[in-house]
Amino acid sequence: MFIVITGVTKGLGRALAEWFIANGHTVAGCGRSSEILNLRFTHAAPHDFAVVDVTDENKVALWAEKVAALQAAPDLLICNAALMNTPAPLWEVPAAEFNRLIDVNVKGVATVIRHFAPAMIARGSGVIVTLSSGWGKSTSPTVAPYCASKFAIEGLTQALAQELPAGMAAVPMSPGTIDTDMLRQCMNEEAGNHPKAEIWAQTAGPFILGLGPKDNGRSLRVPTPGG
């Protein structure tokens, strides 16, 4: 299976990329940090990793063209790249921080879909997974920008599901509570009480591979590792 993932330099995206590759799948991924170079050295062709900011329309377009030249349309597109705001009451969140979060978490997802979905639609098959959150259906204080972005992802993806042809699926997926840098940003050391991303991927990888047209438009949650 050919899989495209955004935000692969750390956290859930990195864990998924490593799991998919270890289990025989081909991965093309992007991220903003220099850690992409390590992925390139570790995983040679046919895998491909590029430095791409998902908020940059032109760079996403060029990346999609490059990926299309190397592989066919993805069987699975996972929109994972996201930011968490520094926890604070909404009125104390700087405008620049709020805007950047929305640009990455919402606009970035739409941009990636804009440039990868047409080839999948032309082929008539494929699954688009957008990483949502428990905070895409509920709220907590001090993370209003993040909640807003994930509520948006739920709506965007479920509307997209109504637009796709038969044989395809768009699925907003909550990963559950996983010990990542993002979780530690809002939960500090309490995040250590939850599974690591690498453990999570052992459950999430097979779960995602099992998604198909039957799941189109369903808001799903990855089962708890070991649960």
C-alpha positions in Angstrom: 0.0 0.0 0.0 1.2 3.5 -0.8 0.7 5.9 2.1 1.1 9.7 2.3 1.4 11.2 5.8 2.0 14.8 6.9 3.8 15.8 10.1 6.2 12.7 10.1 9.1 14.2 12.0 7.8 13.3 15.5 4.9 12.1 17.5 2.0 10.2 16.0 3.1 10.9 12.4 6.6 9.6 13.0 5.3 6.5 14.8 2.9 5.7 12.1 5.5 6.2 9.3 7.9 3.8 11.1 5.2 1.2 11.7 3.9 1.3 8.1 7.4 0.9 6.7 8.3 -1.9 9.1 5.2 -3.7 7.9 6.0 -3.5 4.2 4.2 -0.4 3.0 5.6 2.5 1.0 5.5 5.9 2.7 5.9 9.5 1.5 5.9 12.0 4.3 6.5 15.6 5.0 7.5 17.8 8.0 9.0 21.1 8.7 12.1 20.1 10.8 15.5 18.9 9.8 14.6 15.5 11.2 13.3 14.8 7.7 17.0 14.3 6.7 17.3 11.5 9.2 14.2 9.8 7.8 15.7 10.1 4.3 18.9 8.4 5.3 17.1 5.7 7.3 14.5 4.9 4.7 15.7 5.0 1.1 13.5 4.8 -2.0 10.8 3.9 -2.7 10.0 5.9 0.5 10.3 9.6 0.1 10.5 12.4 2.7 10.4 16.1 2.1 10.6 19.4 4.0 7.1 20.9 3.4 5.1 23.4 5.4 1.5 22.4 4.8 0.4 26.0 5.0 2.4 26.9 1.9 0.1 26.3 -1.1 2.9 26.3 -3.7 5.1 23.9 -1.8 2.3 21.5 -1.1 1.5 21.6 -4.8 5.1 20.9 -5.8 5.3 18.1 -3.2 2.2 16.5 -4.6 3.5 16.6 -8.1 6.8 15.0 -7.0 5.0 12.3 -5.1 2.8 11.6 -8.1 5.8 11.3 -10.4 7.4 8.7 -8.0 4.2 6.7 -7.2 0.6 6.4 -8.2 -2.1 8.2 -6.2 -1.9 7.3 -2.5 -4.1 4.5 -1.3 -4.1 6.2 2.1 -3.7 9.9 2.8 -3.2 10.8 6.5 -3.4 14.5 7.4 -1.6 14.5 10.7 0.3 17.8 10.9 -1.0 20.0 13.7 0.0 22.4 16.4 -1.2 22.9 20.0 -1.5 26.4 21.5 0.3 27.3 24.7 -2.4 26.7 27.3 -4.0 30.0 28.2 -7.5 31.6 28.4 -8.6 32.5 24.8 -8.2 36.2 25.3 -4.6 35.8 26.3 -3.6 33.7 23.2 -1.7 36.0 20.9 -3.3 36.6 17.5 -0.2 35.3 15.7 -0.3 32.1 17.7 -4.0 31.6 17.1 -3.7 32.3 13.4 -0.7 30.0 12.9 -2.6 27.1 14.7 -5.6 27.5 12.4 -3.4 27.8 9.4 -1.7 24.5 10.1 -4.6 22.5 11.7 -7.4 23.5 9.4 -6.1 25.3 6.3 -3.2 22.9 6.0 -5.4 19.9 6.0 -7.6 21.5 3.2 -4.5 22.3 1.2 -3.1 18.8 1.4 -6.5 17.3 0.4 -6.8 19.8 -2.4 -3.6 18.6 -4.0 -3.8 14.8 -3.3 -7.5 14.0 -3.5 -8.0 14.6 -7.2 -5.7 11.7 -8.3 -7.4 9.4 -5.8 -10.9 10.5 -7.0 -9.8 10.0 -10.7 -8.8 6.4 -9.8 -11.9 5.9 -7.8 -10.4 4.5 -4.6 -8.5 5.5 -1.5 -9.0 6.6 2.1 -8.4 10.1 3.5 -7.9 10.2 7.3 -7.8 13.5 9.2 -6.4 13.4 12.7 -9.1 14.8 15.0 -9.2 14.7 18.8 -11.4 14.2 21.8 -11.3 18.0 21.8 -13.0 17.9 18.4 -16.2 16.8 20.2 -15.7 18.2 23.7 -13.9 21.2 25.2 -11.5 22.1 28.0 -10.3 25.5 29.3 -7.0 27.0 28.0 -7.1 25.0 24.7 -9.9 26.9 22.9 -7.9 27.4 19.7 -7.0 23.7 19.5 -10.6 22.7 20.2 -11.8 25.1 17.5 -9.5 23.6 15.0 -10.5 20.0 15.7 -14.2 20.8 15.7 -13.5 22.2 12.3 -11.7 19.1 11.2 -14.7 17.0 12.2 -17.1 19.1 10.1 -14.7 19.5 7.1 -14.1 15.8 6.9 -17.7 14.7 7.3 -18.7 17.1 4.6 -15.9 15.9 2.4 -17.2 12.3 2.9 -20.5 13.4 1.3 -18.6 14.7 -1.8 -16.4 11.7 -2.5 -17.4 9.1 -5.1 -18.5 5.6 -4.1 -15.5 3.4 -3.3 -13.7 6.1 -1.3 -13.8 7.2 2.3 -13.0 10.3 4.4 -12.6 9.6 8.1 -12.0 12.0 11.0 -10.1 9.9 13.5 -9.3 10.7 17.2 -6.1 9.0 18.2 -7.0 8.8 21.9 -4.7 10.2 24.7 -1.1 9.5 23.7 2.1 10.6 25.4 3.6 13.1 22.8 5.3 16.4 23.0 1.9 18.0 22.1 0.2 16.3 25.0 3.0 17.3 27.4 2.5 20.9 26.3 -0.9 21.0 27.9 -0.7 18.2 30.5 3.0 18.3 31.6 4.3 15.2 33.3 0.8 13.8 33.6 1.1 12.9 29.9 3.5 10.1 31.0 0.6 8.1 32.3 -0.5 7.5 28.8 0.8 5.2 26.0 3.9 6.3 24.0 3.3 7.0 20.3 5.3 3.9 19.3 3.1 1.6 21.3 0.0 3.4 20.0 1.1 2.8 16.4 1.0 -0.9 16.9 -2.7 -0.6 17.4 -3.4 2.4 15.2 -1.5 1.1 12.1 -3.7 -2.0 11.7 -6.8 0.0 12.6 -6.2 2.5 9.9 -5.3 -0.1 7.3 -8.7 -1.7 8.0 -10.6 1.5 7.1 -12.5 1.5 3.8 -15.7 2.8 2.0 -17.8 1.3 4.8 -16.3 3.9 7.2 -16.9 7.0 5.0 -18.0 9.9 7.1 -17.8 8.0 10.4 -16.0 9.8 13.3 -13.8 7.1 14.8 -11.4 6.6 17.6 -8.4 4.4 17.7 -8.9 1.6 20.2 -6.8 2.0 23.4 -3.5 0.1 23.0 -3.8 -3.2 24.9 -7.5 -2.5 25.6 
